[in-house]
Amino acid sequence: MAATSTAAAASASASSIMGTRVIPDIHSGSGRFTARFGFGKKKAAPKKKATVTSDRPLWFPGAKSPDWLDGSLVGDYGFDPFGLGKPAEYLQFDIDSLDQNLAKNLAGDVIGTRTEEAAPKSTPFQPYSEVFGIQRFRECELIHGRWAMLATLGALSV
């Protein structure tokens, strides 16, 4: 029994969860525990790898910002994948001859010619082009529209 209490005392003193038990006398039977956390040797901090970083924050750590984004603007984090922030020297564009501030711009040249046939030909996709004529087709649509309005009025009144 004495060996069991000694083994229990040794395991309790070695437990990191319970703390370190202060044992003034093994046979005393006192049940005092004193927590002594953090008295061991401190672990050395892990060595950081030397990385090349810029002096300003970038949108992606370690990314290289374009030449035209030098950090002089507010909110410049070096992100311009489409090159929209390039200065005018980098852009290639052609200015057209139209000026939006003029009162009247000259008409442009028409490329090609357009010819129209005198009468459209009747096809299966245009059944009313010549059978009834376009005027008759419009009259029929107008009459059908009026009948639809009367039907809607009758449906609402019921």
DSSP file (Angstrom, degrees, kcal/mol; ACC not computed):
  #  RESIDUE AA STRUCTURE BP1 BP2  ACC     N-H-->O    O-->H-N    N-H-->O    O-->H-N    TCO  KAPPA ALPHA  PHI   PSI    X-CA   Y-CA   Z-CA
    1    1 A M     >        0   0    0      0, 0.0     4,-2.0     0, 0.0     5,-0.2   0.000 360.0 360.0 360.0 -36.6    0.0    0.0    0.0
    2    2 A A  H  >  +     0   0    0      1,-0.2     4,-1.7     2,-0.2     5,-0.1   0.859 360.0  51.5 -68.4 -34.5    2.9    2.3    0.7
    3    3 A A  H  > S+     0   0    0      2,-0.2     4,-2.1     1,-0.2    -1,-0.2   0.853 108.2  52.6 -69.6 -33.7    4.4    1.5   -2.6
    4    4 A T  H  > S+     0   0    0      2,-0.2     4,-2.3     1,-0.2    -2,-0.2   0.913 109.9  46.9 -68.3 -42.7    1.1    2.3   -4.3
    5    5 A S  H  X S+     0   0    0     -4,-2.0     4,-2.0     2,-0.2    -1,-0.2   0.842 112.0  51.4 -68.7 -32.0    0.8    5.7   -2.6
    6    6 A T  H  X S+     0   0    0     -4,-1.7     4,-2.1     2,-0.2    -2,-0.2   0.896 111.1  47.3 -69.2 -40.2    4.5    6.5   -3.5
    7    7 A A  H  X S+     0   0    0     -4,-2.1     4,-2.4     2,-0.2    -2,-0.2   0.889 112.7  49.5 -67.5 -38.8    3.8    5.6   -7.2
    8    8 A A  H  X S+     0   0    0     -4,-2.3     4,-2.2     1,-0.2    -2,-0.2   0.890 111.2  49.4 -66.8 -38.2    0.7    7.7   -7.2
    9    9 A A  H  X S+     0   0    0     -4,-2.0     4,-1.8     2,-0.2    -2,-0.2   0.878 111.6  49.2 -67.4 -37.0    2.6   10.6   -5.7
   10   10 A A  H  X S+     0   0    0     -4,-2.1     4,-1.2     2,-0.2    -2,-0.2   0.892 112.8  46.6 -69.4 -39.3    5.4   10.2   -8.3
   11   11 A S  H  X S+     0   0    0     -4,-2.4     4,-0.7     1,-0.2    -2,-0.2   0.865 112.3  50.7 -71.9 -33.6    2.9   10.1  -11.2
   12   12 A A  H  < S+     0   0    0     -4,-2.2     3,-0.4     1,-0.2    -1,-0.2   0.852 109.5  50.8 -69.8 -33.4    1.0   13.1   -9.8
   13   13 A S  H  < S+     0   0    0     -4,-1.8    -1,-0.2     1,-0.2    -2,-0.2   0.765 112.0  47.5 -75.5 -22.6    4.2   15.1   -9.5
   14   14 A A  H  < S+     0   0    0     -4,-1.2     2,-0.3    -5,-0.1    -1,-0.2   0.534  86.1 110.2 -92.4  -7.1    5.2   14.3  -13.1
   15   15 A S     X  -     0   0    0     -4,-0.7     4,-0.6    -3,-0.4     6,-0.1  -0.519  50.6-164.4 -74.2 128.5    1.7   15.2  -14.5
   16   16 A S  T  4 S+     0   0    0     -2,-0.3    -1,-0.2     2,-0.2     4,-0.1   0.688  88.0  56.4 -83.8 -17.6    1.8   18.3  -16.6
   17   17 A I  T  4 S+     0   0    0      1,-0.2    -1,-0.1     2,-0.1     3,-0.1   0.913 111.5  39.7 -77.4 -43.4   -2.0   18.7  -16.5
   18   18 A M  T  4 S-     0   0    0      1,-0.3     2,-0.2    -6,-0.1    -1,-0.2   0.607 108.3-127.9 -83.1 -11.5   -2.3   18.7  -12.7
   19   19 A G     <  -     0   0    0     -4,-0.6     2,-0.6    16,-0.1    -1,-0.3  -0.536  45.2 -44.4  93.2-167.5    0.8   20.8  -12.1
   20   20 A T  B     -A   34   0A   0     14,-0.9    14,-1.1    -2,-0.2     2,-0.5  -0.897  54.8-136.2-105.9 127.2    3.6   19.9   -9.8
   21   21 A R        -     0   0    0     -2,-0.6     2,-0.8    12,-0.2    12,-0.2  -0.682  12.6-134.5 -85.2 128.3    2.6   18.6   -6.4
   22   22 A V        -     0   0    0     -2,-0.5    10,-0.2    10,-0.3     3,-0.2  -0.723  23.7-171.4 -81.6 116.3    4.6   20.0   -3.5
   23   23 A I        +     0   0    0     -2,-0.8     3,-0.2     1,-0.2    -1,-0.0  -0.825  18.3 166.3-113.8  92.7    5.5   17.1   -1.4
   24   24 A P  S    S+     0   0    0      0, 0.0     2,-0.4     0, 0.0    -1,-0.2   0.906  82.6   5.0 -71.3 -38.7    7.1   18.2    1.9
   25   25 A D    >   -     0   0    0     -3,-0.2     3,-1.4     1,-0.1     4,-0.4  -0.963  65.4-147.9-145.4 126.4    6.7   14.7    3.3
   26   26 A I  T 3  S+     0   0    0     -2,-0.4     3,-0.5     1,-0.3    -1,-0.1   0.847 101.5  46.1 -64.3 -33.7    5.5   11.7    1.4
   27   27 A H  T 3  S+     0   0    0      1,-0.2    -1,-0.3     2,-0.1   -21,-0.0   0.405  87.7  90.3 -90.4   3.5    3.9   10.1    4.4
   28   28 A S  S <  S-     0   0    0     -3,-1.4    -1,-0.2     1,-0.1    -2,-0.1   0.825  79.9-142.5 -74.1 -28.9    2.2   13.3    5.6
   29   29 A G        +     0   0    0     -3,-0.5     2,-0.2    -4,-0.4    -1,-0.1   0.612  43.8 152.1  80.3  10.4   -1.0   12.7    3.7
   30   30 A S        -     0   0    0     -5,-0.3    -1,-0.3     1,-0.1    -2,-0.1  -0.562  36.3-153.6 -75.9 141.5   -1.5   16.4    2.9
   31   31 A G        +     0   0    0     -2,-0.2     2,-0.3    -3,-0.1    -1,-0.1  -0.110  41.3 139.3-107.6  35.5   -3.4   16.9   -0.4
   32   32 A R        -     0   0    0    -10,-0.2     2,-0.4     2,-0.0   -10,-0.3  -0.635  30.1-168.3 -84.3 136.4   -2.1   20.3   -1.4
   33   33 A F        -     0   0    0     -2,-0.3     2,-0.5   -12,-0.2   -12,-0.2  -0.976   3.5-165.8-120.1 137.2   -1.3   20.9   -5.1
   34   34 A T  B     -A   20   0A   0    -14,-1.1   -14,-0.9    -2,-0.4     2,-0.5  -0.989  18.0-135.4-122.8 125.7    0.6   23.9   -6.3
   35   35 A A        +     0   0    0     -2,-0.5     2,-0.4   -16,-0.2   -16,-0.1  -0.685  24.1 176.6 -82.9 123.5    0.5   24.7  -10.0
   36   36 A R    >   +     0   0    0     -2,-0.5     3,-0.5     2,-0.0     2,-0.3  -0.692  13.9 166.0-126.8  77.6    3.9   25.6  -11.3
   37   37 A F  T 3   +     0   0    0     -2,-0.4    -2,-0.0     1,-0.2   -21,-0.0  -0.716  58.2  20.9 -94.2 143.2    3.5   26.1  -15.1
   38   38 A G  T 3  S+     0   0    0     -2,-0.3    -1,-0.2     3,-0.1     4,-0.0   0.621  79.8 117.3  83.5  14.2    6.1   27.8  -17.2
   39   39 A F    <   +     0   0    0     -3,-0.5     3,-0.1     2,-0.1    -2,-0.1   0.487  53.8  94.0 -91.1  -1.2    9.1   27.3  -15.0
   40   40 A G  S    S-     0   0    0      1,-0.2     2,-0.1     3,-0.0     3,-0.0  -0.152  93.9 -68.4 -78.2-179.8   10.8   25.1  -17.6
   41   41 A K        -     0   0    0      1,-0.1     2,-0.3    -2,-0.0    -1,-0.2  -0.449  53.8-114.4 -69.6 141.5   13.3   26.3  -20.2
   42   42 A K        -     0   0    0     -2,-0.1     2,-0.2    -3,-0.1    -1,-0.1  -0.560  29.5-118.2 -76.7 140.0   11.9   28.5  -22.8
   43   43 A K        -     0   0    0     -2,-0.3     2,-0.1     1,-0.1    -1,-0.1  -0.524  31.9-105.9 -77.1 145.0   12.0   27.1  -26.3
   44   44 A A        -     0   0    0     -2,-0.2    -1,-0.1     1,-0.1     3,-0.1  -0.457  38.9-105.8 -70.1 141.0   14.0   29.0  -28.8
   45   45 A A        -     0   0    0     -2,-0.1    -1,-0.1     1,-0.1     3,-0.1  -0.405  42.0-101.1 -66.1 141.3   11.9   30.9  -31.4
   46   46 A P        -     0   0    0      0, 0.0     2,-0.3     0, 0.0    -1,-0.1  -0.377  40.7-107.9 -65.7 142.7   11.9   29.3  -34.8
   47   47 A K        -     0   0    0     -3,-0.1     2,-0.3     1,-0.1    -3,-0.0  -0.513  30.7-132.3 -74.1 134.0   14.2   31.0  -37.2
   48   48 A K        -     0   0    0     -2,-0.3     2,-0.2     1,-0.1    -1,-0.1  -0.634  19.9-115.8 -86.2 142.9   12.5   33.0  -39.9
   49   49 A K        -     0   0    0     -2,-0.3     2,-0.6     1,-0.1    -1,-0.1  -0.552  30.7-112.7 -75.9 141.2   13.5   32.5  -43.5
   50   50 A A        +     0   0    0     -2,-0.2     2,-0.3     2,-0.0    -1,-0.1  -0.648  43.7 179.1 -76.9 118.0   15.0   35.6  -45.1
   51   51 A T        -     0   0    0     -2,-0.6     2,-0.8     2,-0.0    11,-0.0  -0.903  33.0-116.0-121.3 150.8   12.6   36.8  -47.8
   52   52 A V        +     0   0    0     -2,-0.3     2,-0.3    10,-0.1    10,-0.0  -0.759  44.4 172.2 -85.5 114.9   12.8   39.7  -50.1
   53   53 A T        -     0   0    0     -2,-0.8     2,-0.1     8,-0.1    -2,-0.0  -0.893  28.2-123.2-123.2 154.0   10.0   42.1  -49.3
   54   54 A S        -     0   0    0     -2,-0.3     4,-0.1     2,-0.3     8,-0.0  -0.444  26.3-114.3 -88.5 169.2    9.2   45.5  -50.4
   55   55 A D  S    S+     0   0    0     -2,-0.1    -1,-0.1     2,-0.1    -2,-0.0   0.478  97.7  57.9 -83.3  -1.3    8.8   48.5  -48.1
   56   56 A R  S    S-     0   0    0     21,-0.0    -2,-0.3     0, 0.0     2,-0.2  -0.921  94.4 -98.1-127.1 154.2    5.1   48.8  -49.0
   57   57 A P        -     0   0    0      0, 0.0     2,-0.3     0, 0.0    -2,-0.1  -0.495  39.1-159.2 -72.9 138.2    2.2   46.3  -48.7
   58   58 A L        -     0   0    0     -2,-0.2    20,-0.2    -4,-0.1    19,-0.1  -0.730  30.4-111.6-112.2 163.6    1.3   44.5  -51.9
   59   59 A W  S    S+     0   0    0     18,-2.5    19,-0.1    -2,-0.3    -1,-0.1   0.792 111.2  25.5 -65.6 -28.0   -1.9   42.8  -52.9
   60   60 A F  S >  S-     0   0    0     17,-0.3     3,-2.5     3,-0.0    -1,-0.2  -0.977  96.5-113.0-137.0 120.8   -0.1   39.4  -52.8
   61   61 A P  T 3  S+     0   0    0      0, 0.0     3,-0.1     0, 0.0    -8,-0.1  -0.296 103.0  16.0 -58.4 129.6    2.9   39.0  -50.5
   62   62 A G  T 3  S+     0   0    0      1,-0.3     2,-0.1   -11,-0.0   -10,-0.1   0.380  94.4 133.5  89.8  -3.3    6.0   38.4  -52.6
   63   63 A A    <   -     0   0    0     -3,-2.5     2,-0.6     1,-0.1    -1,-0.3  -0.440  55.8-125.7 -78.7 155.0    4.4   39.7  -55.9
   64   64 A K        -     0   0    0     -2,-0.1    -1,-0.1    -3,-0.1    14,-0.0  -0.890  22.5-138.7-101.9 124.8    6.2   42.1  -58.1
   65   65 A S        -     0   0    0     -2,-0.6    14,-0.1     1,-0.1    13,-0.1  -0.478  28.2 -96.8 -80.5 153.5    4.3   45.2  -58.9
   66   66 A P    >   -     0   0    0      0, 0.0     3,-1.0     0, 0.0    -1,-0.1  -0.164  34.1-108.2 -64.3 164.0    4.3   46.7  -62.5
   67   67 A D  T 3  S+     0   0    0      1,-0.2    -2,-0.1     3,-0.1     0, 0.0   0.842 116.9  54.4 -63.6 -34.6    6.7   49.5  -63.3
   68   68 A W  T 3  S+     0   0    0      1,-0.2     2,-0.9     2,-0.1    -1,-0.2   0.600  95.9  71.7 -81.4  -9.4    3.9   52.1  -63.5
   69   69 A L    <   +     0   0    0     -3,-1.0    -1,-0.2     1,-0.1    -4,-0.1  -0.830  54.0 155.8-105.0  94.3    2.6   51.3  -60.0
   70   70 A D        -     0   0    0     -2,-0.9    -1,-0.1    -5,-0.0    -2,-0.1   0.362  64.2-102.2-102.3   4.9    5.4   52.8  -57.8
   71   71 A G  S    S+     0   0    0     -3,-0.1     5,-0.1     3,-0.0     4,-0.1   0.556  88.9 118.9  88.8   7.9    3.3   53.3  -54.7
   72   72 A S        +     0   0    0      2,-0.1     2,-0.2     3,-0.1    -3,-0.1   0.715  60.3  74.1 -80.5 -19.5    2.9   57.1  -55.1
   73   73 A L  S >  S-     0   0    0      1,-0.1     3,-1.3     2,-0.0     2,-0.3  -0.623  93.6-102.5 -93.0 153.3   -0.9   56.9  -55.3
   74   74 A V  T 3  S+     0   0    0      1,-0.3     3,-0.1    -2,-0.2    -2,-0.1  -0.552 108.1  17.8 -71.2 134.2   -3.2   56.2  -52.4
   75   75 A G  T 3  S+     0   0    0     -2,-0.3     2,-1.0     1,-0.2    -1,-0.3   0.644  83.1 150.9  79.7  15.2   -4.4   52.6  -52.3
   76   76 A D    <   +     0   0    0     -3,-1.3    -1,-0.2     1,-0.2    -7,-0.0  -0.716   7.5 159.3 -84.4 105.4   -1.7   51.4  -54.7
   77   77 A Y        -     0   0    0     -2,-1.0   -18,-2.5     2,-0.2   -17,-0.3   0.176  63.5-101.9-110.2  14.8   -1.1   47.8  -53.7
   78   78 A G  S    S+     0   0    0    -20,-0.2     2,-0.7     1,-0.2    -2,-0.1   0.714  76.4 136.6  78.3  21.5    0.5   46.8  -57.0
   79   79 A F        +     0   0    0    -14,-0.1    -1,-0.2     1,-0.1    -2,-0.2  -0.893   8.4 127.7-108.7 109.0   -2.5   45.0  -58.6
   80   80 A D    >   +     0   0    0     -2,-0.7     3,-0.7    -3,-0.1     5,-0.1  -0.460  16.8 164.5-153.8  73.8   -3.1   45.9  -62.2
   81   81 A P  T 3  S+     0   0    0      0, 0.0    -1,-0.0     0, 0.0    -2,-0.0   0.804  80.0  42.2 -69.4 -28.1   -3.4   42.6  -64.2
   82   82 A F  T 3  S-     0   0    0      0, 0.0    -2,-0.0     0, 0.0     0, 0.0   0.473 108.3-118.2 -96.9  -2.5   -5.0   44.2  -67.3
   83   83 A G    X   +     0   0    0     -3,-0.7     3,-1.0     1,-0.1    -3,-0.0   0.824  64.0 144.5  73.6  31.1   -2.8   47.3  -67.4
   84   84 A L  T 3   +     0   0    0      1,-0.2    -1,-0.1     0, 0.0    -4,-0.0   0.695  67.0  56.5 -76.7 -17.7   -5.6   49.7  -66.9
   85   85 A G  T 3  S+     0   0    0     -5,-0.1    -1,-0.2     2,-0.0    -2,-0.1   0.249  77.7 128.4 -96.6  13.2   -3.5   52.1  -64.8
   86   86 A K    <   -     0   0    0     -3,-1.0     5,-0.0     1,-0.1   -17,-0.0  -0.359  63.4-110.9 -67.4 147.0   -0.8   52.5  -67.4
   87   87 A P    >>  -     0   0    0      0, 0.0     3,-1.3     0, 0.0     4,-0.9  -0.257  36.0 -98.2 -68.5 168.0    0.2   56.1  -68.3
   88   88 A A  T 34 S+     0   0    0      1,-0.3     3,-0.1     2,-0.2    -2,-0.1   0.747 119.9  66.5 -63.6 -24.2   -0.7   57.4  -71.8
   89   89 A E  T 34 S+     0   0    0      1,-0.2    -1,-0.3     3,-0.1    -3,-0.0   0.830 102.9  46.4 -66.9 -29.3    2.8   56.7  -73.1
   90   90 A Y  T <4 S+     0   0    0     -3,-1.3    -1,-0.2     2,-0.0    -2,-0.2   0.755  97.1  88.2 -83.1 -24.5    2.2   52.9  -72.7
   91   91 A L     <  -     0   0    0     -4,-0.9     2,-0.6    -3,-0.1     0, 0.0  -0.449  62.0-152.7 -80.7 147.2   -1.2   52.9  -74.3
   92   92 A Q        +     0   0    0     -2,-0.1     2,-0.3     2,-0.0    -3,-0.1  -0.944  35.2 140.0-119.7 108.4   -1.7   52.4  -78.0
   93   93 A F        -     0   0    0     -2,-0.6     2,-0.5     2,-0.0    -2,-0.0  -0.971  42.7-130.4-145.8 160.6   -4.9   54.0  -79.3
   94   94 A D        -     0   0    0     -2,-0.3     2,-0.5     0, 0.0    -2,-0.0  -0.950  18.4-137.4-116.5 127.5   -6.0   56.0  -82.4
   95   95 A I        -     0   0    0     -2,-0.5     2,-0.0     1,-0.0    -2,-0.0  -0.709  22.4-137.2 -84.5 128.3   -8.0   59.2  -82.0
   96   96 A D        -     0   0    0     -2,-0.5    -1,-0.0     2,-0.1     0, 0.0  -0.271  19.2-112.1 -80.2 172.6  -10.8   59.4  -84.5
   97   97 A S  S    S+     0   0    0      2,-0.1     2,-0.3    -2,-0.0    -1,-0.1   0.520  84.9 102.5 -84.9  -4.8  -11.7   62.5  -86.4
   98   98 A L        -     0   0    0      7,-0.1     2,-0.5     2,-0.0    -2,-0.1  -0.639  55.6-159.6 -84.6 135.8  -15.0   63.2  -84.7
   99   99 A D    >   -     0   0    0     -2,-0.3     3,-1.2     1,-0.1    -2,-0.1  -0.963   9.6-155.4-115.0 122.2  -15.0   65.9  -82.0
  100  100 A Q  T 3  S+     0   0    0     -2,-0.5    -1,-0.1     1,-0.2     5,-0.1   0.650  91.6  59.6 -73.6 -12.7  -17.8   65.7  -79.5
  101  101 A N  T 3  S+     0   0    0      3,-0.0    -1,-0.2    -3,-0.0     2,-0.1   0.530  82.5 100.7 -93.5  -5.6  -17.6   69.4  -78.8
  102  102 A L  S <  S-     0   0    0     -3,-1.2     3,-0.2     1,-0.1    -4,-0.0  -0.460  75.0-130.9 -76.2 152.5  -18.3   70.5  -82.3
  103  103 A A  S    S+     0   0    0      1,-0.3     2,-0.4    -2,-0.1    -1,-0.1   0.883  94.2  13.5 -68.6 -37.7  -21.8   71.7  -83.2
  104  104 A K        -     0   0    0     -3,-0.0     2,-0.4    -5,-0.0    -1,-0.3  -0.980  69.1-154.2-143.4 127.4  -21.9   69.5  -86.2
  105  105 A N        -     0   0    0     -2,-0.4    -7,-0.1    -3,-0.2     2,-0.1  -0.781  31.9-107.6 -96.0 144.5  -19.6   66.6  -87.2
  106  106 A L        -     0   0    0     -2,-0.4     2,-0.1     1,-0.1    -1,-0.1  -0.385  39.2-101.5 -69.9 147.9  -19.2   65.7  -90.9
  107  107 A A        -     0   0    0      1,-0.1    -1,-0.1    -2,-0.1     2,-0.1  -0.394  37.9-121.6 -69.0 146.2  -20.8   62.6  -92.1
  108  108 A G        -     0   0    0      1,-0.1     2,-0.2    -2,-0.1    -1,-0.1  -0.317  32.2 -88.6 -82.5 169.9  -18.6   59.6  -92.5
  109  109 A D        -     0   0    0     -2,-0.1     2,-0.5     1,-0.0    -1,-0.1  -0.550  35.3-128.5 -79.8 143.8  -18.0   57.7  -95.7
  110  110 A V        -     0   0    0     -2,-0.2     2,-0.6     2,-0.0    -1,-0.0  -0.815  16.9-147.7 -93.2 128.0  -20.3   54.7  -96.5
  111  111 A I        -     0   0    0     -2,-0.5     2,-0.1     2,-0.0    -2,-0.0  -0.858  63.7  -1.6 -97.8 123.3  -18.5   51.6  -97.3
  112  112 A G  S    S-     0   0    0     -2,-0.6     2,-0.3     2,-0.0    -2,-0.0  -0.202  82.7 -91.1  90.1 175.2  -20.3   49.4  -99.9
  113  113 A T        -     0   0    0     -2,-0.1     2,-0.5     2,-0.0    -2,-0.0  -0.894  22.9-142.2-127.1 157.4  -23.7   49.9 -101.5
  114  114 A R        -     0   0    0     -2,-0.3     2,-0.4     2,-0.0    -2,-0.0  -0.981  15.0-173.8-123.0 127.3  -27.2   48.9 -100.6
  115  115 A T        -     0   0    0     -2,-0.5     2,-0.4     0, 0.0    -2,-0.0  -0.965   6.7-158.6-120.8 139.0  -29.8   47.8 -103.2
  116  116 A E        -     0   0    0     -2,-0.4     2,-0.2     2,-0.0    -2,-0.0  -0.897  17.1-124.5-115.8 145.1  -33.4   47.0 -102.4
  117  117 A E        -     0   0    0     -2,-0.4     0, 0.0     1,-0.1     0, 0.0  -0.529  21.8-123.2 -81.9 155.8  -35.8   45.0 -104.5
  118  118 A A  S    S+     0   0    0      1,-0.2    -1,-0.1    -2,-0.2    -2,-0.0   0.947  92.3  12.5 -66.5 -50.3  -39.0   46.5 -105.6
  119  119 A A  S    S-     0   0    0     -3,-0.0    -1,-0.2    11,-0.0     2,-0.1  -0.990  83.0-115.0-131.0 137.5  -41.4   44.0 -104.0
  120  120 A P        -     0   0    0      0, 0.0     2,-0.2     0, 0.0    -2,-0.0  -0.428  33.6-118.9 -69.7 145.3  -40.6   41.3 -101.4
  121  121 A K        -     0   0    0     -2,-0.1     2,-0.5     1,-0.1     8,-0.1  -0.568  26.3-110.3 -83.7 147.3  -41.0   37.8 -102.6
  122  122 A S        +     0   0    0     -2,-0.2    -1,-0.1     7,-0.1     6,-0.0  -0.650  44.7 170.1 -79.0 126.7  -43.5   35.5 -100.9
  123  123 A T  B >   -B  126   0B   0      3,-0.6     3,-1.2    -2,-0.5     6,-0.2  -0.820  50.3-101.1-127.3 167.8  -41.8   32.8  -98.9
  124  124 A P  T 3  S+     0   0    0      0, 0.0    -2,-0.0     0, 0.0    -1,-0.0   0.770 124.1  53.8 -63.1 -22.3  -43.1   30.2  -96.4
  125  125 A F  T 3  S+     0   0    0      1,-0.2    -3,-0.0     2,-0.1     0, 0.0   0.623 111.4  45.5 -86.9 -12.0  -41.7   32.4  -93.6
  126  126 A Q  B X   +B  123   0B   0     -3,-1.2     3,-1.1     1,-0.1    -3,-0.6  -0.664  66.4 161.0-124.7  74.9  -43.6   35.5  -94.9
  127  127 A P  T 3> S+     0   0    0      0, 0.0     4,-0.5     0, 0.0     3,-0.2   0.755  72.3  48.1 -72.3 -22.3  -47.1   34.2  -95.7
  128  128 A Y  T 34>S+     0   0    0      1,-0.2     5,-0.6     3,-0.1     9,-0.2   0.304  80.5  97.7-101.7  11.1  -48.8   37.6  -95.7
  129  129 A S  T <45S-     0   0    0     -3,-1.1     5,-0.4    -6,-0.2    -1,-0.2   0.921 108.2  -3.9 -68.9 -41.9  -46.4   39.5  -97.9
  130  130 A E  T  45S+     0   0    0     -4,-0.3    -1,-0.1    -3,-0.2    -2,-0.1   0.592 119.1  73.9-125.4 -15.6  -48.4   39.1 -101.2
  131  131 A V  T  <5S+     0   0    0     -4,-0.5    -3,-0.1     1,-0.1    -2,-0.1   0.964 124.9   1.4 -67.4 -50.5  -51.4   36.9 -100.5
  132  132 A F  T   5S-     0   0    0     -5,-0.2     4,-0.4    -4,-0.2    -1,-0.1   0.663 105.1-118.8-106.6 -23.3  -53.4   39.6  -98.6
  133  133 A G     >< -     0   0    0     -5,-0.6     4,-1.7     1,-0.1    -3,-0.2   0.023  27.9 -89.7  91.1 151.7  -51.1   42.5  -98.8
  134  134 A I  H  > S+     0   0    0     -5,-0.4     4,-1.9     1,-0.2     5,-0.1   0.815 123.8  57.1 -70.0 -30.7  -49.5   44.2  -95.8
  135  135 A Q  H  > S+     0   0    0      2,-0.2     4,-1.9     1,-0.2    -1,-0.2   0.916 107.7  47.4 -67.1 -42.3  -52.4   46.7  -95.4
  136  136 A R  H  > S+     0   0    0     -4,-0.4     4,-2.3     1,-0.2    -2,-0.2   0.886 109.4  54.6 -65.3 -38.5  -55.0   43.9  -95.0
  137  137 A F  H  X S+     0   0    0     -4,-1.7     4,-2.1     1,-0.2    -1,-0.2   0.906 107.8  49.5 -61.3 -42.1  -52.7   42.1  -92.5
  138  138 A R  H  X S+     0   0    0     -4,-1.9     4,-2.0     1,-0.2    -1,-0.2   0.885 109.6  51.3 -65.8 -38.6  -52.6   45.3  -90.4
  139  139 A E  H  X S+     0   0    0     -4,-1.9     4,-2.2     2,-0.2    -2,-0.2   0.911 109.4  50.1 -65.1 -41.2  -56.4   45.6  -90.4
  140  140 A C  H  X S+     0   0    0     -4,-2.3     4,-2.6     1,-0.2    -2,-0.2   0.904 109.7  50.8 -63.9 -40.7  -56.8   42.0  -89.4
  141  141 A E  H  X S+     0   0    0     -4,-2.1     4,-2.1     1,-0.2    -1,-0.2   0.886 109.6  50.9 -64.2 -38.1  -54.4   42.5  -86.5
  142  142 A L  H  X S+     0   0    0     -4,-2.0     4,-1.8     2,-0.2    -2,-0.2   0.912 111.2  47.6 -65.3 -43.0  -56.3   45.6  -85.3
  143  143 A I  H  X S+     0   0    0     -4,-2.2     4,-2.2     1,-0.2    -2,-0.2   0.921 111.9  49.6 -65.3 -43.6  -59.6   43.7  -85.4
  144  144 A H  H  X S+     0   0    0     -4,-2.6     4,-2.0     1,-0.2    -1,-0.2   0.877 108.6  53.9 -63.7 -36.5  -58.2   40.8  -83.5
  145  145 A G  H  X S+     0   0    0     -4,-2.1     4,-1.8     2,-0.2    -1,-0.2   0.887 108.2  49.3 -64.0 -38.8  -56.7   43.1  -80.9
  146  146 A R  H  X S+     0   0    0     -4,-1.8     4,-2.1     2,-0.2    -2,-0.2   0.903 109.8  51.0 -67.9 -40.1  -60.1   44.7  -80.3
  147  147 A W  H  X S+     0   0    0     -4,-2.2     4,-2.2     1,-0.2    -2,-0.2   0.882 108.7  52.5 -62.9 -37.2  -61.8   41.3  -79.9
  148  148 A A  H  X S+     0   0    0     -4,-2.0     4,-2.1     2,-0.2    -1,-0.2   0.877 107.5  51.6 -66.5 -37.0  -59.1   40.4  -77.4
  149  149 A M  H  X S+     0   0    0     -4,-1.8     4,-2.1     2,-0.2    -2,-0.2   0.903 110.4  48.4 -65.8 -40.3  -59.9   43.6  -75.4
  150  150 A L  H  X S+     0   0    0     -4,-2.1     4,-2.4     2,-0.2    -2,-0.2   0.891 110.4  51.5 -65.9 -38.6  -63.6   42.8  -75.4
  151  151 A A  H  X S+     0   0    0     -4,-2.2     4,-2.1     2,-0.2    -2,-0.2   0.894 109.8  49.5 -65.4 -38.7  -62.8   39.2  -74.2
  152  152 A T  H  X S+     0   0    0     -4,-2.1     4,-2.0     2,-0.2    -1,-0.2   0.902 110.1  50.7 -65.8 -40.6  -60.7   40.5  -71.4
  153  153 A L  H  X S+     0   0    0     -4,-2.1     4,-1.7     1,-0.2    -2,-0.2   0.905 111.2  48.8 -63.0 -41.3  -63.4   42.9  -70.3
  154  154 A G  H  X S+     0   0    0     -4,-2.4     4,-0.9     1,-0.2    -2,-0.2   0.869 110.4  50.7 -66.4 -36.4  -65.9   40.0  -70.3
  155  155 A A  H  < S+     0   0    0     -4,-2.1    -1,-0.2     1,-0.2    -2,-0.2   0.853 111.5  48.1 -70.3 -33.5  -63.6   37.8  -68.3
  156  156 A L  H  < S+     0   0    0     -4,-2.0    -1,-0.2     1,-0.2    -2,-0.2   0.814 109.0  52.9 -75.9 -29.7  -63.1   40.6  -65.7
  157  157 A S  H  <        0   0    0     -4,-1.7    -1,-0.2     1,-0.2    -2,-0.2   0.687 360.0 360.0 -81.0 -16.6  -66.8   41.3  -65.3
  158  158 A V     <        0   0    0     -4,-0.9    -1,-0.2    -3,-0.2    -2,-0.1   0.475 360.0 360.0 -80.9 360.0  -67.7   37.7  -64.6
